[in-house]
Amino acid sequence: MSLAVVGVHHANPDKAKSNRRFEIMLSSPGEPVELCPQPNNPADPSAVAVFSMRGIQIGYLTAERCGRIGALIREGREVQAVFQASADFGAWIRVAFDGEVPVVDPTALAPEPVPMLAEGADPEAEFYPDEVWDD
């Protein structure tokens, strides 16, 4: 299962002032990440923090997912997670349960395809300039 990691623009509370976005940039697909429920979190008692393999927090699971994932962890179910990819909003991780090993989805690593123009096509054919109004 792929899960989104959000909250990357917030500062970490550690003394070193570690940067979540920078830590995501250092992370590689397949690196283990740790999921830590935070029942004392004042914003959301069901919050689940995500930490890189270097022990730096990179964010939180989304509110929609943290309740169920946190409950599984508190029940003692085995939950393994790996870093999958960075994203504009934060990052993606892969999670597996009950002894299964998470596998990075190779389609998530593929770059967005760049549309190619057909040979001889006009590159400005779909360009529509803004209308110029009289002053």
Secondary structure as UniProt FT lines:
FT   STRAND          2..6
FT   TURN            8..9
FT   TURN            15..16
FT   HELIX           20..26
FT   TURN            29..30
FT   STRAND          32..37
FT   TURN            39..40
FT   TURN            45..46
FT   STRAND          48..51
FT   TURN            53..54
FT   STRAND          57..61
FT   HELIX           63..74
FT   TURN            75..76
FT   STRAND          79..87
FT   TURN            88..89
FT   STRAND          90..97
FT   TURN            98..99
FT   HELIX           106..109
FT   TURN            119..120
FT   TURN            123..126
//
